[in-house]
Amino acid sequence: MFQFILGALAGGLAAWWWRSDLQNYVEKKLPDVREKAADRLTALEQRAEDALGRAKKQIDRMRPSEEHRMRETTSSRSPGNYTQGTGV
C-alpha cells in the first residue's frame, strides 16, 4: 500500500512539474488525432454500407421473384396436386 501511495505522489509531482509541456503536447497532437479518427470512422462507414449493399443484392438474387412465388402458391392450391400425407 505504501508503494502505491508513493507512486501516486511521484506521478502527481511529475505531472505538476511538466504540466506546461504536457499541455502543449496535447494541444498540438489532439487535433491530428481527431482528424485521423474521423477519417477512419468515415472509411468504416463506407465499407459497412458497401457490405450491406452487396448482401442485399445477394439476398435479392436468392429470393424468388414475386411473380414466381405467385405461380408456386396457385399451383400448390390446385386439388390434383396435393398428395402429401394421403398415401397416394
Beta strands, then each sheet from edge to edge (+ up, - down):
end
